[in-house]
Amino acid sequence: MPKVIELSEEARGICKENYASNCGGCGLRPVCATQIPRGYEGLNEWNKSLNELAAELKGREQNEQVC
């Protein structure tokens, strides 16, 4: 079985914050709500995209707090 890229702490945290009450307004939604491509390679690409977007969102959030 190929190694599966796990969702990052950032991605899981953002999802946890938004899932129950603001799923439609979540910053991860543009990637999260897409169809996951077939197979492990597709799952890995989807997870990687979510992780990258989560890191970008967390970076923006931290920059806004500093400014």
mmJSON file of the N, C-alpha and C atoms, coordinates in Angstrom:
{"data_MODEL":{"atom_site":{
"group_PDB":["ATOM","ATOM","ATOM","ATOM","ATOM","ATOM","ATOM","ATOM","ATOM","ATOM","ATOM","ATOM","ATOM","ATOM","ATOM","ATOM","ATOM","ATOM","ATOM","ATOM","ATOM","ATOM","ATOM","ATOM","ATOM","ATOM","ATOM","ATOM","ATOM","ATOM","ATOM","ATOM","ATOM","ATOM","ATOM","ATOM","ATOM","ATOM","ATOM","ATOM","ATOM","ATOM","ATOM","ATOM","ATOM","ATOM","ATOM","ATOM","ATOM","ATOM","ATOM","ATOM","ATOM","ATOM","ATOM","ATOM","ATOM","ATOM","ATOM","ATOM","ATOM","ATOM","ATOM","ATOM","ATOM","ATOM","ATOM","ATOM","ATOM","ATOM","ATOM","ATOM","ATOM","ATOM","ATOM","ATOM","ATOM","ATOM","ATOM","ATOM","ATOM","ATOM","ATOM","ATOM","ATOM","ATOM","ATOM","ATOM","ATOM","ATOM","ATOM","ATOM","ATOM","ATOM","ATOM","ATOM","ATOM","ATOM","ATOM","ATOM","ATOM","ATOM","ATOM","ATOM","ATOM","ATOM","ATOM","ATOM","ATOM","ATOM","ATOM","ATOM","ATOM","ATOM","ATOM","ATOM","ATOM","ATOM","ATOM","ATOM","ATOM","ATOM","ATOM","ATOM","ATOM","ATOM","ATOM","ATOM","ATOM","ATOM","ATOM","ATOM","ATOM","ATOM","ATOM","ATOM","ATOM","ATOM","ATOM","ATOM","ATOM","ATOM","ATOM","ATOM","ATOM","ATOM","ATOM","ATOM","ATOM","ATOM","ATOM","ATOM","ATOM","ATOM","ATOM","ATOM","ATOM","ATOM","ATOM","ATOM","ATOM","ATOM","ATOM","ATOM","ATOM","ATOM","ATOM","ATOM","ATOM","ATOM","ATOM","ATOM","ATOM","ATOM","ATOM","ATOM","ATOM","ATOM","ATOM","ATOM","ATOM","ATOM","ATOM","ATOM","ATOM","ATOM","ATOM","ATOM","ATOM","ATOM","ATOM","ATOM","ATOM","ATOM","ATOM","ATOM","ATOM","ATOM","ATOM","ATOM","ATOM"],
"id":[1,2,3,4,5,6,7,8,9,10,11,12,13,14,15,16,17,18,19,20,21,22,23,24,25,26,27,28,29,30,31,32,33,34,35,36,37,38,39,40,41,42,43,44,45,46,47,48,49,50,51,52,53,54,55,56,57,58,59,60,61,62,63,64,65,66,67,68,69,70,71,72,73,74,75,76,77,78,79,80,81,82,83,84,85,86,87,88,89,90,91,92,93,94,95,96,97,98,99,100,101,102,103,104,105,106,107,108,109,110,111,112,113,114,115,116,117,118,119,120,121,122,123,124,125,126,127,128,129,130,131,132,133,134,135,136,137,138,139,140,141,142,143,144,145,146,147,148,149,150,151,152,153,154,155,156,157,158,159,160,161,162,163,164,165,166,167,168,169,170,171,172,173,174,175,176,177,178,179,180,181,182,183,184,185,186,187,188,189,190,191,192,193,194,195,196,197,198,199,200,201],
"type_symbol":["N","C","C","N","C","C","N","C","C","N","C","C","N","C","C","N","C","C","N","C","C","N","C","C","N","C","C","N","C","C","N","C","C","N","C","C","N","C","C","N","C","C","N","C","C","N","C","C","N","C","C","N","C","C","N","C","C","N","C","C","N","C","C","N","C","C","N","C","C","N","C","C","N","C","C","N","C","C","N","C","C","N","C","C","N","C","C","N","C","C","N","C","C","N","C","C","N","C","C","N","C","C","N","C","C","N","C","C","N","C","C","N","C","C","N","C","C","N","C","C","N","C","C","N","C","C","N","C","C","N","C","C","N","C","C","N","C","C","N","C","C","N","C","C","N","C","C","N","C","C","N","C","C","N","C","C","N","C","C","N","C","C","N","C","C","N","C","C","N","C","C","N","C","C","N","C","C","N","C","C","N","C","C","N","C","C","N","C","C","N","C","C","N","C","C","N","C","C","N","C","C"],
"label_atom_id":["N","CA","C","N","CA","C","N","CA","C","N","CA","C","N","CA","C","N","CA","C","N","CA","C","N","CA","C","N","CA","C","N","CA","C","N","CA","C","N","CA","C","N","CA","C","N","CA","C","N","CA","C","N","CA","C","N","CA","C","N","CA","C","N","CA","C","N","CA","C","N","CA","C","N","CA","C","N","CA","C","N","CA","C","N","CA","C","N","CA","C","N","CA","C","N","CA","C","N","CA","C","N","CA","C","N","CA","C","N","CA","C","N","CA","C","N","CA","C","N","CA","C","N","CA","C","N","CA","C","N","CA","C","N","CA","C","N","CA","C","N","CA","C","N","CA","C","N","CA","C","N","CA","C","N","CA","C","N","CA","C","N","CA","C","N","CA","C","N","CA","C","N","CA","C","N","CA","C","N","CA","C","N","CA","C","N","CA","C","N","CA","C","N","CA","C","N","CA","C","N","CA","C","N","CA","C","N","CA","C","N","CA","C","N","CA","C","N","CA","C","N","CA","C","N","CA","C","N","CA","C","N","CA","C"],
"label_alt_id":[null,null,null,null,null,null,null,null,null,null,null,null,null,null,null,null,null,null,null,null,null,null,null,null,null,null,null,null,null,null,null,null,null,null,null,null,null,null,null,null,null,null,null,null,null,null,null,null,null,null,null,null,null,null,null,null,null,null,null,null,null,null,null,null,null,null,null,null,null,null,null,null,null,null,null,null,null,null,null,null,null,null,null,null,null,null,null,null,null,null,null,null,null,null,null,null,null,null,null,null,null,null,null,null,null,null,null,null,null,null,null,null,null,null,null,null,null,null,null,null,null,null,null,null,null,null,null,null,null,null,null,null,null,null,null,null,null,null,null,null,null,null,null,null,null,null,null,null,null,null,null,null,null,null,null,null,null,null,null,null,null,null,null,null,null,null,null,null,null,null,null,null,null,null,null,null,null,null,null,null,null,null,null,null,null,null,null,null,null,null,null,null,null,null,null,null,null,null,null,null,null],
"label_comp_id":["MET","MET","MET","PRO","PRO","PRO","LYS","LYS","LYS","VAL","VAL","VAL","ILE","ILE","ILE","GLU","GLU","GLU","LEU","LEU","LEU","SER","SER","SER","GLU","GLU","GLU","GLU","GLU","GLU","ALA","ALA","ALA","ARG","ARG","ARG","GLY","GLY","GLY","ILE","ILE","ILE","CYS","CYS","CYS","LYS","LYS","LYS","GLU","GLU","GLU","ASN","ASN","ASN","TYR","TYR","TYR","ALA","ALA","ALA","SER","SER","SER","ASN","ASN","ASN","CYS","CYS","CYS","GLY","GLY","GLY","GLY","GLY","GLY","CYS","CYS","CYS","GLY","GLY","GLY","LEU","LEU","LEU","ARG","ARG","ARG","PRO","PRO","PRO","VAL","VAL","VAL","CYS","CYS","CYS","ALA","ALA","ALA","THR","THR","THR","GLN","GLN","GLN","ILE","ILE","ILE","PRO","PRO","PRO","ARG","ARG","ARG","GLY","GLY","GLY","TYR","TYR","TYR","GLU","GLU","GLU","GLY","GLY","GLY","LEU","LEU","LEU","ASN","ASN","ASN","GLU","GLU","GLU","TRP","TRP","TRP","ASN","ASN","ASN","LYS","LYS","LYS","SER","SER","SER","LEU","LEU","LEU","ASN","ASN","ASN","GLU","GLU","GLU","LEU","LEU","LEU","ALA","ALA","ALA","ALA","ALA","ALA","GLU","GLU","GLU","LEU","LEU","LEU","LYS","LYS","LYS","GLY","GLY","GLY","ARG","ARG","ARG","GLU","GLU","GLU","GLN","GLN","GLN","ASN","ASN","ASN","GLU","GLU","GLU","GLN","GLN","GLN","VAL","VAL","VAL","CYS","CYS","CYS"],
"label_asym_id":["A","A","A","A","A","A","A","A","A","A","A","A","A","A","A","A","A","A","A","A","A","A","A","A","A","A","A","A","A","A","A","A","A","A","A","A","A","A","A","A","A","A","A","A","A","A","A","A","A","A","A","A","A","A","A","A","A","A","A","A","A","A","A","A","A","A","A","A","A","A","A","A","A","A","A","A","A","A","A","A","A","A","A","A","A","A","A","A","A","A","A","A","A","A","A","A","A","A","A","A","A","A","A","A","A","A","A","A","A","A","A","A","A","A","A","A","A","A","A","A","A","A","A","A","A","A","A","A","A","A","A","A","A","A","A","A","A","A","A","A","A","A","A","A","A","A","A","A","A","A","A","A","A","A","A","A","A","A","A","A","A","A","A","A","A","A","A","A","A","A","A","A","A","A","A","A","A","A","A","A","A","A","A","A","A","A","A","A","A","A","A","A","A","A","A","A","A","A","A","A","A"],
"label_entity_id":["1","1","1","1","1","1","1","1","1","1","1","1","1","1","1","1","1","1","1","1","1","1","1","1","1","1","1","1","1","1","1","1","1","1","1","1","1","1","1","1","1","1","1","1","1","1","1","1","1","1","1","1","1","1","1","1","1","1","1","1","1","1","1","1","1","1","1","1","1","1","1","1","1","1","1","1","1","1","1","1","1","1","1","1","1","1","1","1","1","1","1","1","1","1","1","1","1","1","1","1","1","1","1","1","1","1","1","1","1","1","1","1","1","1","1","1","1","1","1","1","1","1","1","1","1","1","1","1","1","1","1","1","1","1","1","1","1","1","1","1","1","1","1","1","1","1","1","1","1","1","1","1","1","1","1","1","1","1","1","1","1","1","1","1","1","1","1","1","1","1","1","1","1","1","1","1","1","1","1","1","1","1","1","1","1","1","1","1","1","1","1","1","1","1","1","1","1","1","1","1","1"],
"label_seq_id":[1,1,1,2,2,2,3,3,3,4,4,4,5,5,5,6,6,6,7,7,7,8,8,8,9,9,9,10,10,10,11,11,11,12,12,12,13,13,13,14,14,14,15,15,15,16,16,16,17,17,17,18,18,18,19,19,19,20,20,20,21,21,21,22,22,22,23,23,23,24,24,24,25,25,25,26,26,26,27,27,27,28,28,28,29,29,29,30,30,30,31,31,31,32,32,32,33,33,33,34,34,34,35,35,35,36,36,36,37,37,37,38,38,38,39,39,39,40,40,40,41,41,41,42,42,42,43,43,43,44,44,44,45,45,45,46,46,46,47,47,47,48,48,48,49,49,49,50,50,50,51,51,51,52,52,52,53,53,53,54,54,54,55,55,55,56,56,56,57,57,57,58,58,58,59,59,59,60,60,60,61,61,61,62,62,62,63,63,63,64,64,64,65,65,65,66,66,66,67,67,67],
"pdbx_PDB_ins_code":[null,null,null,null,null,null,null,null,null,null,null,null,null,null,null,null,null,null,null,null,null,null,null,null,null,null,null,null,null,null,null,null,null,null,null,null,null,null,null,null,null,null,null,null,null,null,null,null,null,null,null,null,null,null,null,null,null,null,null,null,null,null,null,null,null,null,null,null,null,null,null,null,null,null,null,null,null,null,null,null,null,null,null,null,null,null,null,null,null,null,null,null,null,null,null,null,null,null,null,null,null,null,null,null,null,null,null,null,null,null,null,null,null,null,null,null,null,null,null,null,null,null,null,null,null,null,null,null,null,null,null,null,null,null,null,null,null,null,null,null,null,null,null,null,null,null,null,null,null,null,null,null,null,null,null,null,null,null,null,null,null,null,null,null,null,null,null,null,null,null,null,null,null,null,null,null,null,null,null,null,null,null,null,null,null,null,null,null,null,null,null,null,null,null,null,null,null,null,null,null,null],
"Cartn_x":[0.849,0.0,0.893,0.633,1.427,1.225,2.208,2.112,1.132,0.232,-0.773,-0.317,-0.367,-0.061,-1.219,-0.912,-1.932,-2.265,-3.451,-3.805,-2.98,-2.519,-1.691,-2.525,-1.815,-2.463,-3.252,-2.667,-3.33,-4.639,-4.604,-5.811,-6.885,-6.494,-7.48,-8.039,-7.192,-7.647,-8.631,-8.319,-9.227,-10.564,-10.518,-11.756,-12.563,-11.887,-12.569,-13.254,-12.595,-13.152,-14.407,-14.473,-15.52,-16.589,-16.317,-17.192,-18.643,-18.848,-20.213,-21.028,-20.371,-21.152,-20.851,-19.725,-19.351,-18.67,-19.094,-18.442,-18.416,-19.503,-19.573,-18.667,-18.317,-17.456,-16.01,-15.701,-14.357,-13.361,-12.185,-11.149,-10.646,-10.841,-10.416,-11.431,-12.619,-13.712,-13.38,-12.659,-12.376,-11.657,-10.858,-10.173,-10.964,-11.451,-12.126,-13.371,-14.129,-15.408,-15.268,-14.041,-13.857,-13.856,-14.09,-14.068,-12.633,-12.436,-11.104,-10.798,-9.676,-9.323,-9.135,-9.3,-9.224,-7.822,-7.782,-6.53,-5.737,-4.657,-3.804,-3.129,-2.724,-2.076,-3.032,-4.284,-5.285,-5.551,-5.655,-5.867,-4.69,-3.483,-2.298,-2.263,-2.622,-2.644,-3.693,-4.857,-5.932,-5.478,-4.914,-4.435,-3.326,-2.417,-1.329,-1.889,-2.889,-3.512,-4.166,-4.852,-5.465,-4.401,-3.332,-2.265,-1.604,-1.374,-0.756,-1.667,-2.953,-3.896,-4.013,-4.044,-4.126,-2.899,-1.717,-0.497,-0.549,-1.055,-1.194,-2.175,-3.312,-4.313,-3.774,-3.072,-2.497,-1.428,-0.648,0.361,-0.269,-1.356,-2.082,-2.63,-3.197,-3.778,-2.702,-1.546,-0.462,0.042,0.119,0.537,-0.447,-1.736,-2.762,-2.683,-2.323,-2.218,-1.01,0.053,1.261,1.059,0.335,0.148,-0.766],
"Cartn_y":[-1.181,0.0,1.243,2.194,3.434,4.271,5.093,5.993,7.12,7.37,8.424,9.666,10.808,12.084,12.421,12.657,12.984,14.477,14.811,16.228,16.83,18.032,18.723,19.159,19.507,20.045,21.31,22.144,23.387,23.092,22.153,21.809,21.236,20.325,19.741,20.807,21.727,22.786,23.735,24.138,25.029,24.343,23.085,22.333,22.233,21.93,21.798,23.106,24.225,25.54,25.862,25.377,25.801,24.768,23.498,22.449,22.564,22.699,22.661,23.913,25.07,26.3,27.176,26.944,27.841,27.105,25.911,25.101,25.838,26.47,27.181,28.386,28.965,30.13,29.811,28.545,28.12,28.407,28.857,29.14,27.912,26.727,25.493,24.99,25.558,25.05,24.952,25.912,25.786,24.488,23.95,22.683,21.525,21.717,20.657,20.137,21.026,20.632,20.09,19.897,19.326,17.809,17.177,15.719,15.241,14.272,13.71,12.785,13.011,12.126,10.685,9.759,8.336,7.904,6.921,6.271,7.025,6.375,6.973,8.239,8.24,9.429,10.619,10.387,11.441,11.932,10.993,11.357,12.164,11.739,12.476,13.889,14.043,15.377,16.264,15.699,16.441,16.864,15.916,16.234,17.278,17.147,18.118,19.507,19.593,20.88,21.502,20.679,21.181,21.67,20.905,21.284,22.597,22.757,23.99,25.193,25.032,26.125,26.461,25.449,25.691,26.464,26.107,26.807,28.263,28.474,29.836,30.648,30.044,30.748,31.071,30.136,30.376,31.461,31.481,32.522,33.89,33.98,35.256,35.698,34.739,35.044,35.592,34.979,35.451,36.826,37.074,38.392,39.471,39.157,40.132,40.464,39.486,39.723,40.597,40.484,41.269,42.717,42.9,44.257,45.075],
"Cartn_z":[0.0,0.0,0.0,-0.895,-0.925,0.332,0.624,1.778,1.457,2.382,2.218,2.971,2.293,2.933,3.866,5.126,6.124,6.064,6.536,6.676,7.804,7.59,8.573,9.782,10.836,12.036,11.673,10.818,10.409,9.692,8.748,7.987,8.903,9.78,10.709,11.645,12.096,12.998,12.33,11.092,10.36,10.142,9.764,9.548,10.849,11.92,13.217,13.618,13.332,13.664,12.856,11.624,10.697,10.373,10.565,10.048,10.522,11.792,12.333,12.031,11.948,11.848,10.628,9.951,8.866,7.717,7.44,6.401,5.063,4.683,3.417,3.346,4.496,4.528,4.877,4.996,5.379,4.254,4.616,3.642,2.894,3.472,2.81,1.781,1.802,0.962,-0.527,-1.119,-2.553,-2.922,-2.02,-2.276,-1.67,-0.471,0.274,-0.448,-1.058,-1.655,-3.078,-3.54,-4.87,-4.786,-5.903,-5.946,-5.78,-4.907,-4.696,-5.872,-6.557,-7.669,-7.193,-8.09,-7.743,-7.355,-6.491,-6.12,-5.066,-4.641,-3.615,-4.111,-5.37,-5.921,-5.9,-6.258,-6.222,-4.807,-3.877,-2.469,-1.947,-2.304,-1.855,-2.423,-3.679,-4.281,-3.608,-3.312,-2.64,-1.242,-0.477,0.873,0.824,-0.147,-0.29,-0.578,-1.44,-1.759,-0.524,0.256,1.493,2.469,2.618,3.538,3.113,1.819,1.315,1.538,1.254,1.463,2.948,3.803,5.243,5.731,5.254,5.647,5.176,3.969,3.449,4.294,4.639,5.451,6.838,7.445,8.774,8.704,7.631,7.443,7.33,6.565,6.43,7.78,8.508,9.822,10.77,10.756,11.621,11.205,9.891,9.402,9.795,9.76,10.14,11.613,12.445,13.884,14.209,13.415,13.628,13.2,12.111,11.558,12.356],
"occupancy":[1.0,1.0,1.0,1.0,1.0,1.0,1.0,1.0,1.0,1.0,1.0,1.0,1.0,1.0,1.0,1.0,1.0,1.0,1.0,1.0,1.0,1.0,1.0,1.0,1.0,1.0,1.0,1.0,1.0,1.0,1.0,1.0,1.0,1.0,1.0,1.0,1.0,1.0,1.0,1.0,1.0,1.0,1.0,1.0,1.0,1.0,1.0,1.0,1.0,1.0,1.0,1.0,1.0,1.0,1.0,1.0,1.0,1.0,1.0,1.0,1.0,1.0,1.0,1.0,1.0,1.0,1.0,1.0,1.0,1.0,1.0,1.0,1.0,1.0,1.0,1.0,1.0,1.0,1.0,1.0,1.0,1.0,1.0,1.0,1.0,1.0,1.0,1.0,1.0,1.0,1.0,1.0,1.0,1.0,1.0,1.0,1.0,1.0,1.0,1.0,1.0,1.0,1.0,1.0,1.0,1.0,1.0,1.0,1.0,1.0,1.0,1.0,1.0,1.0,1.0,1.0,1.0,1.0,1.0,1.0,1.0,1.0,1.0,1.0,1.0,1.0,1.0,1.0,1.0,1.0,1.0,1.0,1.0,1.0,1.0,1.0,1.0,1.0,1.0,1.0,1.0,1.0,1.0,1.0,1.0,1.0,1.0,1.0,1.0,1.0,1.0,1.0,1.0,1.0,1.0,1.0,1.0,1.0,1.0,1.0,1.0,1.0,1.0,1.0,1.0,1.0,1.0,1.0,1.0,1.0,1.0,1.0,1.0,1.0,1.0,1.0,1.0,1.0,1.0,1.0,1.0,1.0,1.0,1.0,1.0,1.0,1.0,1.0,1.0,1.0,1.0,1.0,1.0,1.0,1.0,1.0,1.0,1.0,1.0,1.0,1.0],
"B_iso_or_equiv":[0.0,0.0,0.0,0.0,0.0,0.0,0.0,0.0,0.0,0.0,0.0,0.0,0.0,0.0,0.0,0.0,0.0,0.0,0.0,0.0,0.0,0.0,0.0,0.0,0.0,0.0,0.0,0.0,0.0,0.0,0.0,0.0,0.0,0.0,0.0,0.0,0.0,0.0,0.0,0.0,0.0,0.0,0.0,0.0,0.0,0.0,0.0,0.0,0.0,0.0,0.0,0.0,0.0,0.0,0.0,0.0,0.0,0.0,0.0,0.0,0.0,0.0,0.0,0.0,0.0,0.0,0.0,0.0,0.0,0.0,0.0,0.0,0.0,0.0,0.0,0.0,0.0,0.0,0.0,0.0,0.0,0.0,0.0,0.0,0.0,0.0,0.0,0.0,0.0,0.0,0.0,0.0,0.0,0.0,0.0,0.0,0.0,0.0,0.0,0.0,0.0,0.0,0.0,0.0,0.0,0.0,0.0,0.0,0.0,0.0,0.0,0.0,0.0,0.0,0.0,0.0,0.0,0.0,0.0,0.0,0.0,0.0,0.0,0.0,0.0,0.0,0.0,0.0,0.0,0.0,0.0,0.0,0.0,0.0,0.0,0.0,0.0,0.0,0.0,0.0,0.0,0.0,0.0,0.0,0.0,0.0,0.0,0.0,0.0,0.0,0.0,0.0,0.0,0.0,0.0,0.0,0.0,0.0,0.0,0.0,0.0,0.0,0.0,0.0,0.0,0.0,0.0,0.0,0.0,0.0,0.0,0.0,0.0,0.0,0.0,0.0,0.0,0.0,0.0,0.0,0.0,0.0,0.0,0.0,0.0,0.0,0.0,0.0,0.0,0.0,0.0,0.0,0.0,0.0,0.0,0.0,0.0,0.0,0.0,0.0,0.0],
"pdbx_formal_charge":[null,null,null,null,null,null,null,null,null,null,null,null,null,null,null,null,null,null,null,null,null,null,null,null,null,null,null,null,null,null,null,null,null,null,null,null,null,null,null,null,null,null,null,null,null,null,null,null,null,null,null,null,null,null,null,null,null,null,null,null,null,null,null,null,null,null,null,null,null,null,null,null,null,null,null,null,null,null,null,null,null,null,null,null,null,null,null,null,null,null,null,null,null,null,null,null,null,null,null,null,null,null,null,null,null,null,null,null,null,null,null,null,null,null,null,null,null,null,null,null,null,null,null,null,null,null,null,null,null,null,null,null,null,null,null,null,null,null,null,null,null,null,null,null,null,null,null,null,null,null,null,null,null,null,null,null,null,null,null,null,null,null,null,null,null,null,null,null,null,null,null,null,null,null,null,null,null,null,null,null,null,null,null,null,null,null,null,null,null,null,null,null,null,null,null,null,null,null,null,null,null],
"auth_seq_id":[1,1,1,2,2,2,3,3,3,4,4,4,5,5,5,6,6,6,7,7,7,8,8,8,9,9,9,10,10,10,11,11,11,12,12,12,13,13,13,14,14,14,15,15,15,16,16,16,17,17,17,18,18,18,19,19,19,20,20,20,21,21,21,22,22,22,23,23,23,24,24,24,25,25,25,26,26,26,27,27,27,28,28,28,29,29,29,30,30,30,31,31,31,32,32,32,33,33,33,34,34,34,35,35,35,36,36,36,37,37,37,38,38,38,39,39,39,40,40,40,41,41,41,42,42,42,43,43,43,44,44,44,45,45,45,46,46,46,47,47,47,48,48,48,49,49,49,50,50,50,51,51,51,52,52,52,53,53,53,54,54,54,55,55,55,56,56,56,57,57,57,58,58,58,59,59,59,60,60,60,61,61,61,62,62,62,63,63,63,64,64,64,65,65,65,66,66,66,67,67,67],
"auth_comp_id":["MET","MET","MET","PRO","PRO","PRO","LYS","LYS","LYS","VAL","VAL","VAL","ILE","ILE","ILE","GLU","GLU","GLU","LEU","LEU","LEU","SER","SER","SER","GLU","GLU","GLU","GLU","GLU","GLU","ALA","ALA","ALA","ARG","ARG","ARG","GLY","GLY","GLY","ILE","ILE","ILE","CYS","CYS","CYS","LYS","LYS","LYS","GLU","GLU","GLU","ASN","ASN","ASN","TYR","TYR","TYR","ALA","ALA","ALA","SER","SER","SER","ASN","ASN","ASN","CYS","CYS","CYS","GLY","GLY","GLY","GLY","GLY","GLY","CYS","CYS","CYS","GLY","GLY","GLY","LEU","LEU","LEU","ARG","ARG","ARG","PRO","PRO","PRO","VAL","VAL","VAL","CYS","CYS","CYS","ALA","ALA","ALA","THR","THR","THR","GLN","GLN","GLN","ILE","ILE","ILE","PRO","PRO","PRO","ARG","ARG","ARG","GLY","GLY","GLY","TYR","TYR","TYR","GLU","GLU","GLU","GLY","GLY","GLY","LEU","LEU","LEU","ASN","ASN","ASN","GLU","GLU","GLU","TRP","TRP","TRP","ASN","ASN","ASN","LYS","LYS","LYS","SER","SER","SER","LEU","LEU","LEU","ASN","ASN","ASN","GLU","GLU","GLU","LEU","LEU","LEU","ALA","ALA","ALA","ALA","ALA","ALA","GLU","GLU","GLU","LEU","LEU","LEU","LYS","LYS","LYS","GLY","GLY","GLY","ARG","ARG","ARG","GLU","GLU","GLU","GLN","GLN","GLN","ASN","ASN","ASN","GLU","GLU","GLU","GLN","GLN","GLN","VAL","VAL","VAL","CYS","CYS","CYS"],
"auth_asym_id":["A","A","A","A","A","A","A","A","A","A","A","A","A","A","A","A","A","A","A","A","A","A","A","A","A","A","A","A","A","A","A","A","A","A","A","A","A","A","A","A","A","A","A","A","A","A","A","A","A","A","A","A","A","A","A","A","A","A","A","A","A","A","A","A","A","A","A","A","A","A","A","A","A","A","A","A","A","A","A","A","A","A","A","A","A","A","A","A","A","A","A","A","A","A","A","A","A","A","A","A","A","A","A","A","A","A","A","A","A","A","A","A","A","A","A","A","A","A","A","A","A","A","A","A","A","A","A","A","A","A","A","A","A","A","A","A","A","A","A","A","A","A","A","A","A","A","A","A","A","A","A","A","A","A","A","A","A","A","A","A","A","A","A","A","A","A","A","A","A","A","A","A","A","A","A","A","A","A","A","A","A","A","A","A","A","A","A","A","A","A","A","A","A","A","A","A","A","A","A","A","A"],
"auth_atom_id":["N","CA","C","N","CA","C","N","CA","C","N","CA","C","N","CA","C","N","CA","C","N","CA","C","N","CA","C","N","CA","C","N","CA","C","N","CA","C","N","CA","C","N","CA","C","N","CA","C","N","CA","C","N","CA","C","N","CA","C","N","CA","C","N","CA","C","N","CA","C","N","CA","C","N","CA","C","N","CA","C","N","CA","C","N","CA","C","N","CA","C","N","CA","C","N","CA","C","N","CA","C","N","CA","C","N","CA","C","N","CA","C","N","CA","C","N","CA","C","N","CA","C","N","CA","C","N","CA","C","N","CA","C","N","CA","C","N","CA","C","N","CA","C","N","CA","C","N","CA","C","N","CA","C","N","CA","C","N","CA","C","N","CA","C","N","CA","C","N","CA","C","N","CA","C","N","CA","C","N","CA","C","N","CA","C","N","CA","C","N","CA","C","N","CA","C","N","CA","C","N","CA","C","N","CA","C","N","CA","C","N","CA","C","N","CA","C","N","CA","C","N","CA","C","N","CA","C","N","CA","C","N","CA","C"],
"pdbx_PDB_model_num":[1,1,1,1,1,1,1,1,1,1,1,1,1,1,1,1,1,1,1,1,1,1,1,1,1,1,1,1,1,1,1,1,1,1,1,1,1,1,1,1,1,1,1,1,1,1,1,1,1,1,1,1,1,1,1,1,1,1,1,1,1,1,1,1,1,1,1,1,1,1,1,1,1,1,1,1,1,1,1,1,1,1,1,1,1,1,1,1,1,1,1,1,1,1,1,1,1,1,1,1,1,1,1,1,1,1,1,1,1,1,1,1,1,1,1,1,1,1,1,1,1,1,1,1,1,1,1,1,1,1,1,1,1,1,1,1,1,1,1,1,1,1,1,1,1,1,1,1,1,1,1,1,1,1,1,1,1,1,1,1,1,1,1,1,1,1,1,1,1,1,1,1,1,1,1,1,1,1,1,1,1,1,1,1,1,1,1,1,1,1,1,1,1,1,1,1,1,1,1,1,1]
}}}
